[in-house]
Amino acid sequence: MNGFNVKEDLSLKEKYYYKTLSNGMKLTVIPKELSTAFAMICCDFGGEDTEYSLGGESFTLPAGTAHFLEHKMFENPDGSDAFSEFDRFGGSANAFTSYENTCFYFSCTENFFENLDILLKSVSGLYITDASVDKERKIIEREIVMYEDHPSTNVSRNLTKALYHASPTLMPIAGTVETVAEINKEVLMRAYEHFYVPSNLSLCVCGRVDGERVAIAAESFFKRSGDRPTTPIKKEPPAVVREKIEEKGIVATPLFSIGIKCPIPEHDDLRAQRSAAAIRLAVSLTFGRAGSFYCDNYAKGLLSERFYAGYVQNNYTAHIVLSGSSNAPEAVFDAAIKELKAKKQTLFTEKELIREKRAAYAEMLTLFDSGDDLTAAMAASSFNSYDEYDCIHVISDITLDEINAALLSLELENSALSIISAFEPQFTQQEEH
C-alpha cells in the first residue's frame, strides 16, 4: 500500500500496515482473511483525564466527562442516533470508555465502507443541545446508581480507596451523581474540541479491506487540526491508605479483593511492559489455578471457583489483585501474604517458568485469531511506543532472573483488603396471644 509502513513478524506469520495521516490521525490496517471486518476509532481520553493542560493553560473536568461524551457521540443533528444507520447497512456498533481511552467501533460482513463513513461522521462532529444533555444526564445517573448497588463493583472500588491516596482512578469512570450534575453542554463541547482532534485519535481496521481507501475516508472527515492535551502524572506514595475496608452488602458469601501496591512506572514504554509481564507471570506462578495455593485452599473450603489473580497497571495505578468469595476473607489474605513470603525464600525454578511462559504465550497467540480483540488492542497501542507484536515476544524471552526480581521487589506491607460481607439477618420477636 502506497505511503504505508509495514511491520511483519515472520515467526507469528502476521503483519500490519500503519501510517500517520496528513491530519495527524494514526491509521493501522491489519489484513486478515476473515468473513467479518472490524473498525475502531480510539480517542486518547478516558476517565482518568480530569486535569490537563493545552496551549499553556490548565483545565479541569468533572469526573465522568469522557464517559458522558461517549454517550453523545452517536447523536445526529436531527436528534436521531447513528445506530439506526448502522442497522441499515448491517453493521453492529457500540462504544466504551476506560480510564485511558474512549473507543467507538463496528463490525460487519458487508458494506464496510458505508459503515465506516457512519463511524467517521459520528466521531468527527458533536451535535448536542442543552435539552439532550439534560436528558442524557438522567440516564447516566440511573446507570451510576445501579452500579453503586452492585457488590462486585463496591468491593473493587473500596480496594482502590484503600490503596491509593490521589489517583484519578479513585473516581468511577462514569463519575458520581454529584460530578455528573456539573457536566453541561459547555463542558462537553470544550472536552470535545480539546481531545477529539485527529492527532489524539487512532483508527484501526481489520479484515479484507482497502487500506488506501480507508486513509482517504479518514482524511476527508477529519480536517481540523490541534495539539494533543497533556495530562499530568501524579506521584503516589508507596504506603496504602488503609489496611482494610469492610462494608455490608446483599451477598450470600462474602466477597473479597486483596491488593498489593507496586511502584507506578514513570514511563509507559516497553521496559515498563516487560516489568509488568514479569509481575504477571510471578502472580500466575504463585496463585494460578494449577498451583498449590489455589488447589490446597480450595480443598480446605477457603477459596471458591470465583478466585481471580492478576496485575493492574496504567498511568495512575499499579497493584496485584486477588479477588473472589470466601466465608473467611481475612484468612485468605493471611494465606496469600504467607505464600508470597515463602516464595521469596524459595524463588521460582526454570522448570516452573518454562511451563508458565508456554501457557501465557499460547493465551496471547489467541489474540491474533480474534479480529475484534486484535483491532481493539492495536487501536489503543497506537499511542504507545510498543504494540501487541512486541508484547508477545516479551513473554517468550523473559528470564528467570527477571521473574524472581519482580517477586523480590514486592513490598508486602503495602497491602490492603476489601470485604463485602453479608447483612446479618434481622428477626423480630412476635407477640404471643
C-alpha positions as CSV (number, residue, x, y, z in Angstrom):
1,M,0.0,0.0,0.0
2,N,1.4,3.4,-1.0
3,G,2.7,5.6,1.8
4,F,2.2,2.9,4.4
5,N,4.9,1.4,6.7
6,V,4.7,-2.3,7.2
7,K,5.5,-4.3,10.3
8,E,5.8,-8.1,9.7
9,D,6.5,-10.8,12.2
10,L,7.7,-13.9,10.4
11,S,7.5,-16.1,13.5
12,L,3.9,-15.2,14.1
13,K,3.1,-15.0,10.3
14,E,1.4,-11.7,11.0
15,K,1.8,-8.2,9.6
16,Y,0.1,-4.9,9.6
17,Y,0.4,-1.6,7.8
18,Y,0.5,1.8,9.5
19,K,0.9,5.5,8.8
20,T,0.2,8.9,10.3
21,L,-2.3,10.7,8.0
22,S,-1.8,14.3,6.9
23,N,-4.4,15.4,9.6
24,G,-2.3,13.7,12.4
25,M,-4.6,10.7,12.9
26,K,-2.9,7.3,13.3
27,L,-4.1,4.6,11.0
28,T,-3.5,0.8,11.3
29,V,-4.6,-1.7,8.7
30,I,-4.5,-5.4,9.6
31,P,-5.1,-7.6,6.6
32,K,-7.0,-10.8,7.6
33,E,-8.9,-13.3,5.5
34,L,-12.0,-13.1,7.7
35,S,-15.7,-13.1,6.8
36,T,-16.2,-10.2,9.2
37,A,-14.5,-6.8,9.1
38,F,-13.8,-4.6,12.1
39,A,-13.1,-0.9,12.6
40,M,-12.4,1.1,15.8
41,I,-11.7,4.7,16.5
42,C,-9.8,5.2,19.7
43,C,-9.5,8.6,21.4
44,D,-6.7,9.1,24.0
45,F,-9.2,10.5,26.5
46,G,-10.6,8.5,29.4
47,G,-12.0,8.5,32.8
48,E,-8.6,9.5,34.4
49,D,-8.2,12.6,32.3
50,T,-9.9,15.1,34.6
51,E,-6.9,17.5,34.7
52,Y,-4.9,18.6,31.6
53,S,-3.1,21.5,30.0
54,L,-3.2,22.8,26.5
55,G,-1.5,25.8,25.0
56,G,0.0,26.8,28.3
57,E,-3.4,26.9,30.0
58,S,-4.6,24.4,32.7
59,F,-8.1,22.9,32.7
60,T,-10.2,20.7,35.0
61,L,-13.1,18.5,34.0
62,P,-15.8,16.9,36.3
63,A,-15.3,13.2,36.8
64,G,-17.3,11.3,34.2
65,T,-16.9,13.8,31.4
66,A,-15.2,11.3,29.0
67,H,-18.0,8.7,29.6
68,F,-20.7,11.4,29.2
69,L,-19.2,12.5,25.9
70,E,-19.1,8.9,24.7
71,H,-22.9,8.7,25.2
72,K,-23.5,11.7,23.0
73,M,-21.1,11.0,20.1
74,F,-23.6,8.9,18.0
75,E,-26.2,11.6,18.1
76,N,-27.2,13.1,14.8
77,P,-28.1,16.8,14.2
78,D,-31.8,15.8,13.7
79,G,-31.9,14.2,17.1
80,S,-31.7,10.6,15.8
81,D,-28.8,8.3,16.5
82,A,-26.3,6.6,14.2
83,F,-27.2,3.1,15.4
84,S,-30.2,3.0,13.0
85,E,-27.9,3.9,10.2
86,F,-25.5,1.1,11.1
87,D,-28.5,-1.3,11.2
88,R,-29.5,-0.3,7.7
89,F,-26.1,-1.4,6.4
90,G,-25.7,-4.5,8.5
91,G,-23.2,-3.0,11.0
92,S,-23.1,-3.9,14.7
93,A,-21.8,-0.8,16.5
94,N,-21.0,0.2,20.1
95,A,-18.7,2.3,22.2
96,F,-17.0,2.1,25.6
97,T,-14.9,4.3,28.0
98,S,-12.0,3.1,30.0
99,Y,-9.8,5.0,32.4
100,E,-7.3,5.6,29.5
101,N,-9.4,5.8,26.3
102,T,-12.8,6.2,24.7
103,C,-13.4,3.8,21.8
104,F,-16.1,3.6,19.0
105,Y,-16.4,0.5,16.8
106,F,-18.4,-1.6,14.5
107,S,-18.2,-5.0,12.8
108,C,-19.9,-6.1,9.6
109,T,-19.9,-8.8,7.0
110,E,-20.7,-6.4,4.1
111,N,-21.0,-2.7,3.3
112,F,-17.8,-2.0,5.2
113,F,-17.2,1.5,3.7
114,E,-20.8,2.6,4.2
115,N,-20.4,1.6,7.9
116,L,-17.0,3.3,8.1
117,D,-18.5,6.5,6.8
118,I,-21.1,6.4,9.6
119,L,-18.4,5.8,12.2
120,L,-16.2,8.6,10.9
121,K,-19.1,11.0,10.6
122,S,-20.2,10.3,14.2
123,V,-16.9,10.9,15.8
124,S,-15.8,13.9,13.6
125,G,-18.6,16.1,14.9
126,L,-20.6,16.7,18.1
127,Y,-24.3,17.7,17.9
128,I,-25.8,18.4,21.3
129,T,-28.3,20.7,22.9
130,D,-28.9,21.7,26.5
131,A,-32.1,19.6,26.4
132,S,-30.3,16.5,25.0
133,V,-27.6,16.8,27.7
134,D,-30.1,17.1,30.5
135,K,-31.9,14.0,29.2
136,E,-28.7,12.0,29.0
137,R,-27.7,13.1,32.5
138,K,-30.8,11.4,33.9
139,I,-29.9,8.2,32.0
140,I,-26.3,8.3,33.3
141,E,-27.4,9.0,36.9
142,R,-29.5,5.9,36.8
143,E,-26.6,3.9,35.5
144,I,-24.4,5.2,38.3
145,V,-26.9,4.3,41.0
146,M,-27.3,0.8,39.5
147,Y,-23.6,0.1,39.7
148,E,-23.4,1.6,43.2
149,D,-25.7,-1.1,44.4
150,H,-23.6,-3.9,42.9
151,P,-21.4,-5.7,45.5
152,S,-18.7,-6.8,43.0
153,T,-18.3,-3.1,41.9
154,N,-18.1,-1.9,45.5
155,V,-15.5,-4.5,46.6
156,S,-13.2,-3.4,43.8
157,R,-13.8,0.3,44.3
158,N,-13.2,0.1,48.0
159,L,-9.9,-1.7,47.3
160,T,-8.8,1.3,45.2
161,K,-9.8,3.6,48.1
162,A,-7.7,1.5,50.5
163,L,-4.6,1.5,48.2
164,Y,-4.4,5.0,46.6
165,H,-4.1,8.5,48.0
166,A,-4.5,10.7,44.9
167,S,-5.1,8.5,41.9
168,P,-7.8,9.7,39.4
169,T,-9.0,6.1,39.4
170,L,-10.5,6.7,42.8
171,M,-13.4,8.2,40.9
172,P,-15.6,5.8,38.9
173,I,-15.2,6.1,35.1
174,A,-18.9,7.3,34.9
175,G,-18.3,9.8,37.7
176,T,-20.8,10.2,40.6
177,V,-24.2,11.7,40.7
178,E,-22.7,14.9,42.1
179,T,-19.9,15.2,39.4
180,V,-22.3,14.4,36.5
181,A,-24.5,17.2,37.7
182,E,-21.7,19.6,36.9
183,I,-21.4,18.4,33.3
184,N,-23.3,20.7,30.8
185,K,-23.2,21.4,27.1
186,E,-20.3,23.8,27.5
187,V,-18.2,21.3,29.4
188,L,-18.8,18.6,26.8
189,M,-18.1,20.9,23.9
190,R,-14.8,22.1,25.4
191,A,-13.7,18.5,26.1
192,Y,-14.6,17.5,22.6
193,E,-12.8,20.4,21.0
194,H,-9.6,19.7,23.0
195,F,-9.4,16.0,22.9
196,Y,-11.2,14.9,19.7
197,V,-8.5,16.3,17.4
198,P,-7.0,13.9,14.8
199,S,-3.6,13.9,16.5
200,N,-5.3,12.4,19.5
201,L,-7.2,9.8,17.6
202,S,-6.3,6.4,16.1
203,L,-8.2,4.3,13.6
204,C,-7.6,0.6,13.3
205,V,-9.3,-1.7,10.7
206,C,-9.0,-5.4,10.3
207,G,-10.2,-7.8,7.6
208,R,-10.3,-7.8,3.8
209,V,-10.3,-4.0,3.4
210,D,-8.6,-1.5,1.2
211,G,-6.3,0.5,3.4
212,E,-5.7,3.3,0.9
213,R,-9.4,3.9,0.6
214,V,-9.7,3.9,4.4
215,A,-7.0,6.6,4.6
216,I,-8.8,8.8,2.1
217,A,-12.1,8.5,4.0
218,A,-10.4,9.3,7.4
219,E,-8.7,12.4,6.0
220,S,-12.0,13.6,4.4
221,F,-14.0,13.5,7.6
222,F,-11.3,14.9,10.0
223,K,-10.0,18.1,8.5
224,R,-9.4,20.2,11.7
225,S,-6.1,20.2,13.5
226,G,-4.9,20.8,17.0
227,D,-2.3,19.7,19.6
228,R,-2.9,16.8,21.9
229,P,-3.6,17.9,25.5
230,T,-1.0,17.0,28.2
231,T,-2.2,15.2,31.3
232,P,0.0,15.3,34.5
233,I,1.5,12.2,36.1
234,K,0.8,12.3,39.8
235,K,3.2,10.8,42.3
236,E,1.7,8.2,44.5
237,P,3.2,7.3,48.0
238,P,4.2,3.7,48.3
239,A,2.1,3.1,51.5
240,V,-1.5,2.2,51.4
241,V,-4.2,4.5,52.8
242,R,-6.0,1.8,54.9
243,E,-5.2,-1.8,55.5
244,K,-8.9,-2.9,55.5
245,I,-12.3,-1.7,54.3
246,E,-15.4,-3.7,55.1
247,E,-18.9,-3.0,54.1
248,K,-22.2,-4.9,54.2
249,G,-24.0,-5.9,51.0
250,I,-26.6,-8.3,49.6
251,V,-24.3,-11.3,49.1
252,A,-24.7,-15.0,50.0
253,T,-21.0,-15.4,50.6
254,P,-18.6,-12.5,51.5
255,L,-16.7,-11.0,48.6
256,F,-13.0,-10.0,49.0
257,S,-10.4,-8.2,47.0
258,I,-6.8,-8.1,48.1
259,G,-4.4,-5.5,46.7
260,I,-0.6,-5.4,46.9
261,K,0.6,-1.9,45.8
262,C,3.5,-1.7,43.4
263,P,5.5,1.3,42.1
264,I,3.9,3.0,39.2
265,P,6.3,3.2,36.2
266,E,7.4,6.7,35.3
267,H,7.3,6.0,31.6
268,D,4.8,3.9,29.6
269,D,7.3,2.1,27.4
270,L,8.3,-1.4,26.5
271,R,10.6,-1.6,29.6
272,A,7.5,-0.9,31.8
273,Q,5.6,-3.6,29.9
274,R,8.4,-6.0,30.4
275,S,8.4,-5.3,34.2
276,A,4.6,-5.7,34.2
277,A,4.9,-9.0,32.4
278,A,7.4,-10.3,35.0
279,I,5.0,-9.4,37.8
280,R,2.0,-11.1,36.0
281,L,4.0,-14.3,35.5
282,A,5.1,-14.2,39.2
283,V,1.5,-13.8,40.2
284,S,0.3,-16.6,37.9
285,L,3.0,-18.9,39.2
286,T,2.1,-18.2,42.8
287,F,-1.7,-18.1,42.6
288,G,-2.7,-19.8,39.3
289,R,-5.4,-22.4,39.2
290,A,-2.8,-25.2,38.6
291,G,-0.7,-24.1,41.6
292,S,-0.7,-25.5,45.2
293,F,-2.0,-22.3,46.8
294,Y,-5.3,-22.4,44.9
295,C,-5.7,-26.2,45.0
296,D,-4.9,-26.5,48.7
297,N,-7.1,-23.7,49.8
298,Y,-10.0,-24.8,47.5
299,A,-9.8,-28.2,49.1
300,K,-10.0,-26.6,52.5
301,G,-13.1,-24.6,51.5
302,L,-11.3,-21.3,51.9
303,L,-11.5,-20.5,48.2
304,S,-14.2,-21.0,45.5
305,E,-14.2,-21.2,41.8
306,R,-14.6,-17.4,41.6
307,F,-11.0,-16.8,42.6
308,Y,-9.0,-14.5,40.4
309,A,-5.4,-13.4,40.5
310,G,-3.9,-10.7,38.3
311,Y,-2.0,-7.4,38.0
312,V,-3.4,-4.0,37.1
313,Q,-1.2,-1.2,35.7
314,N,-1.9,2.1,34.0
315,N,-0.8,5.7,34.3
316,Y,-2.0,6.1,37.8
317,T,-2.3,2.6,39.3
318,A,-0.1,-0.5,39.7
319,H,-1.1,-3.3,42.0
320,I,-1.6,-7.1,42.3
321,V,-5.2,-8.1,42.9
322,L,-6.6,-11.3,44.3
323,S,-10.4,-11.5,44.4
324,G,-13.2,-13.9,44.9
325,S,-15.7,-15.1,47.5
326,S,-15.0,-16.8,50.8
327,N,-16.5,-17.2,54.3
328,A,-13.1,-16.3,55.7
329,P,-11.7,-13.4,53.7
330,E,-9.2,-12.4,56.4
331,A,-7.8,-16.0,56.4
332,V,-7.4,-15.8,52.6
333,F,-5.5,-12.5,53.0
334,D,-3.2,-14.0,55.6
335,A,-2.6,-17.2,53.5
336,A,-1.8,-15.1,50.4
337,I,0.8,-13.0,52.2
338,K,2.3,-16.1,53.8
339,E,2.5,-17.7,50.4
340,L,4.4,-14.8,48.9
341,K,6.8,-14.6,51.8
342,A,7.5,-18.3,51.3
343,K,8.0,-17.8,47.6
344,K,10.5,-15.0,48.3
345,Q,12.6,-17.5,50.2
346,T,12.5,-20.4,47.7
347,L,12.1,-18.4,44.4
348,F,10.9,-19.8,41.2
349,T,12.6,-22.5,39.1
350,E,13.4,-22.6,35.4
351,K,11.0,-25.6,35.0
352,E,8.2,-23.6,36.5
353,L,8.9,-20.6,34.4
354,I,9.0,-22.5,31.1
355,R,5.6,-24.1,31.9
356,E,4.1,-20.7,32.7
357,K,5.6,-18.9,29.7
358,R,4.2,-21.5,27.4
359,A,0.7,-21.1,28.8
360,A,1.0,-17.2,28.7
361,Y,2.4,-17.3,25.2
362,A,-0.4,-19.6,23.9
363,E,-3.0,-17.4,25.5
364,M,-1.6,-14.3,23.9
365,L,-1.5,-16.1,20.5
366,T,-5.3,-16.3,20.5
367,L,-5.4,-12.5,20.2
368,F,-4.2,-12.8,16.6
369,D,-7.1,-15.1,15.7
370,S,-9.7,-12.7,17.1
371,G,-10.4,-9.8,14.8
372,D,-12.4,-7.7,17.3
373,D,-9.9,-8.1,20.1
374,L,-6.9,-7.5,17.9
375,T,-8.5,-4.4,16.4
376,A,-9.2,-3.0,19.9
377,A,-5.7,-3.8,21.2
378,M,-3.9,-2.3,18.2
379,A,-6.1,0.8,18.2
380,A,-5.1,1.5,21.8
381,S,-1.4,0.7,21.3
382,S,-1.2,3.3,18.5
383,F,-0.5,5.8,21.2
384,N,2.4,3.8,22.7
385,S,6.0,3.1,21.6
386,Y,5.2,-0.6,21.5
387,D,2.4,-2.9,20.2
388,E,1.0,-6.4,20.8
389,Y,3.6,-7.8,18.5
390,D,6.3,-6.6,20.9
391,C,4.4,-7.7,24.0
392,I,4.1,-11.3,22.9
393,H,7.8,-11.6,22.4
394,V,8.4,-10.1,25.8
395,I,6.7,-13.3,27.2
396,S,8.9,-15.6,25.0
397,D,12.2,-14.2,26.0
398,I,11.7,-13.0,29.6
399,T,14.2,-14.6,32.0
400,L,14.1,-16.4,35.3
401,D,16.2,-13.6,36.9
402,E,13.5,-11.0,35.9
403,I,10.7,-13.1,37.3
404,N,12.4,-13.6,40.6
405,A,13.5,-9.9,40.8
406,A,9.8,-9.0,40.3
407,L,8.8,-11.3,43.2
408,L,11.5,-9.9,45.5
409,S,10.5,-6.3,44.7
410,L,7.1,-6.8,46.2
411,E,6.6,-4.8,49.4
412,L,4.1,-7.0,51.2
413,E,3.4,-4.5,53.9
414,N,1.8,-2.2,51.3
415,S,-1.2,-4.5,51.1
416,A,-4.9,-3.9,51.7
417,L,-8.1,-6.0,52.0
418,S,-11.6,-5.0,50.8
419,I,-14.6,-7.1,52.0
420,I,-18.3,-7.0,51.3
421,S,-19.9,-9.2,53.9
422,A,-23.5,-10.3,54.2
423,F,-26.1,-8.4,56.2
424,E,-26.9,-10.1,59.5
425,P,-30.5,-11.4,59.3
426,Q,-32.9,-9.4,61.4
427,F,-35.6,-11.3,63.3
428,T,-38.4,-9.6,65.2
429,Q,-40.0,-11.3,68.1
430,Q,-43.7,-11.7,67.6
431,E,-46.0,-11.1,70.5
432,E,-47.8,-14.2,71.7
433,H,-51.6,-14.1,72.2
